[in-house]
């Protein structure tokens, strides 16, 4: 006979099972609607909701599902992605809601990464603005345009911390710092989703890549990631969690392993952390073919890895056809449960309900909206304004910049006259035929006040096969002339000019997915071009196009002015001219550390100390943590960026040198524009926990403010420090603060700071 305790245990278990298989949302109307709908669904239709094939005229990767239309009619498709245009999307949606048995609408996704047809700077570049309002606005405009063209779901934001610029997808993230990444995560989710997902001008965001993708060994795409849980939670997880806390509707799994198990099949990651620890209630989708790729990881055949993914907490299968092809068999064999299938199906249906697709499946298919809300003058003006905030002035010897729009200006380089490369990687909806090249923008900027001379000067690189791999997706720029012909033309143009602007660096597809580089120096052909231009003796402004931190040691030693322009989006040409000719002062600050050599990688500012740190100012000391052939310092540190003006920082002040457990203290500093230009400055606050139960970083970003200052103006910038801001994960993964002494540092970059000390009691 059962005792009372056993009965209670059985009742609790039954209750837990029912609660997990039924809805536990905050919307009883949604719960009732989905309960009724699911009661009518066959097993095949439920599994069909978990199926995300690809179709349309924009295709990434190597796989493409076929017979999509027939599958939609049979209720075997939950959504589609990278199909562009209201007419096409309406036609496909019509198949689902008028020709399938239960008329369940499809969800339509796209890689709307940094804008739609109005393209904003690549995410790495956007992060260098340190302007959260601008970043949020870029996502808001992207949502307006994408939703006007039929899209209701974006695979953004990408929140993978990257400290290895060899990895090409550094371009798609927010740099190396977890605090800044988390702030941007919230801004992007809020920009995409707004306050009401049922509004027709908001779209659902998808956090990616969960998790740790930016930690790939050797910076090689799709490669192994292996790190401690302590490092995961302190350095790599904060951005993902911030996006979940901001209400992101979906999460995408990453390609890499986590603790030896691919993320897509990792129950600890997707269930224990994402759902149970963080309380995520949206749905989880795989990245492109991530389920079938687990076969190559050695996790089993397609049926086995599909069951592994579902049981781990993956809800939607992108392209692999693993769920639709094997789950029914796995259910019959007891490898997966009906509860798991129902749970995944419910999450997909909830997303469609929240988007208002059951109320109006065609709500995103208004051709009138598409005609008047995409690539508008207002959106373009915002993209131009924001792009100008992202450029980082690395060097400006003798105030060569800004240039005066007079005389003869030579624009030379393979990036000078290519509109297709201006938007940057992952601009799949771009209309590059509408965008200006830098050459055209410069001619427009100077009008009849100056003469713009142009020569390409060189190809991107000497090796034609390598260049082909670096200029995919319509970004081709290969010139058939010989290297000597192009160089001779460039030198002739340079000889006639008063000043040279060299537009060099990476093409847009030299960064991004599957664009890892082992050598981050200037490509060979362009290096030779720059060497020849330097010999002319003319003043040279180097515009560096890049999607990552590159090695610019030689350039820094040999050229007086260097402006990192990244990839500025559809309005990049005009925005570059705004800064080049001084309409705006550069105000971007690096969100990645720029190394002197690829051999220093990984290099990042918030590192731990060693037991034998190199003394400050020393190059090499035996039996210290250093190199024989180079010092430890970066070429340009995190947070660095010059302006056309100068800023003076006063002595920072603390409201108190003691912080109580439930209190707060304020640190303030006066910042004065001491130069000749109105400009913006990014004031940064770093903190160091001097003694902890685990080793703590030498400094961590804990606050920043972007301020505007007129010439001669002074503003007081104040930061509030609370115990919550001092928390970290200890060895047991307890998230807490520890009493003791802290240094607080205020300044214009991570290595240009003034320090005070306080005690947490």
Protein Blocks (a to p, Z undefined) as FASTA:
>chain_A
ZZfklmmmmmmmmmmmmmmmmccbfbfklmmmmmmmmmmpcfklmmmmmpccdedjbdgh
jbdcehklmmmmnopafbdehiacjklmmmmmmmmmmmgmnlpacddddddfbockbccd
dfklmmmnopaklmmmmmmmmmmmmmmnopabdcdddfbdcfbfkbmklmmmnbjbfklm
mmmmmmmmmmmnmmbfkbckbccddddddehklmgghhighiacdddfklmmmmmmmmmm
mmmmnopabdcddfbdeehiafklmmklmmmmmmmmnopabdcdddehklmmmmmnonac
fklmmmmmmmnopabdghklmmmmmmmmmmmnopacfklmmmmmmmmmmmmmmnommmom
mlmmcfklmmmmgopfklmmmmmmmmmmmpccfbdghhlaacddehjdddedjklmcfkl
mnoghilkbcfklpccfklmmmmmnmmmbccdddehiafblblmlmmmmmgghiacbdfb
dfklmmmmmmmmmmmpmbdcddedjdfklgcehiacfbfcdcfklmmmmmmmmmnopacd
dddddfbdcdfklmmmmpfbdcdekjnbjmlmmmmmmmmnopaccfbdcfbdcdfbfklp
ccdfkbccdfbdcdehiabdghiacdfkbcfbdfbdghiacdfbdcdddddddfbfcdcf
klccddddddddfbfbdcddddddddddfbdfbdcdfbdcfbdcdddddehiacdddddd
dfklmgccdfkopacddeddddddddfbfklccddddddZZ
